[in-house]
Amino acid sequence: MSPGVVDFLFRQLVAGRSAEDIQWQQEGITLTAQPPGAELARRLAETDLDALTPTELFHYVRSAQRLAAWAEGLREAAVQRYCRPGEVQEERLPGAQEQGGCLG
């Protein structure tokens, strides 16, 4: 744990409060509530993993998984559109390999 996390937990213990940091939730949308997209990707990229509590790290991982699933959905939709049978496909991506008339 980082020194900042240890200091926070000690102050919480001395004050008789829970070790969970709930005050930050009042400052804006949480990672778990942030919809997948560019803003979630930015927030995940800028997060200092060493400063997270185990619970926060769990929520971070879940948010990263949601973002990855969202991005995979975008990729699949693009591949389906690209590989739609019966349409003229004059332009192909540079270096794209074809496999049965579709991306491999």
N, C-alpha and C positions, 0 to 999 in steps of 0.2 A: 504494500500500500504506500501511496505517496505521503510525504509529511503533512500535506494539506488535509488529506483524508483522515489521518491519525489525529490531527489537531481538532478537526470537526467532530469526530466521534468522541474524543475526550471531553470537549465542551458540552456535547449533548448529554453525556453520562453525568457530568458534574451538575448540570441543570435539571437532571431527572427527566429528560425528554427522550423520545424515541430516537434510535440511531438513523432512521430514515430522514433524508433531507426533503421535506415537502414544501418548504418555502419557495424553492425555485419554480415550482409549478404555477405559482401566482404571477410569474414574470412573462409568461407566454405559452404557446402551444408546446406540449411535450413531444418527444420523439415518437412515442407510441401513437399519438394522435395526429401527427404530421402525415398528410397524404403522400403517397409515393410520387416522386418527381424530382425536379432539379433542386428544389429547396431542401428536401430530405437528404439528397446526395451531398449537398454543400455542408449541411449541418453534421452529417456523419464524418465527412472528410476533415472537418475542423475540430472534431472532438478529441480531447486529450484522454486516451484510454487509461492512462495511469492514474488519472484523477477520479475515475468512476468507482463507486461502491459495487459490490457484487450484484446487487439488484439492478443498479443502473446499467452495468455491463450486460446483464441478461436482456434488458429492454433494448439496449444498443444492438445486440446481435439479432433480436427479433425484427427490429426496424430495418437492419441491413438485409435480412432475408426477404422482407416485404418488398424492398426496393429492387432486389435481384429478380424476384418473381414478376414484378411489374415490367422491368426491362426485358425479361425473357418473353413476356406477352407481346411487347412491341416488336421484338425481333421475329417472333412467329407470325404475327400479322403481316409484317413486311415480306417475309419469305412466301407466305400464301399468296399475297398479291403479285409477287414477282413470278411465281410458278403457276399462276392460274392457267389451266389448260384452255386451248382454243383461242388464246389472244396472241396477237402479233408481238413478238419480243425482239425488236430490232436492237435495242440497247441492252448490253449485258455489262455487269460490273467488271472493271478491269481485274484480270487475274482470276475471275470466278470460274470454277470448274463446273461443267454441266454433268448431270447424271440423270438420264432419262428426261431431258428437257427441263430440268430444274437445278437449283443449286445443290451441291453435294455437301 
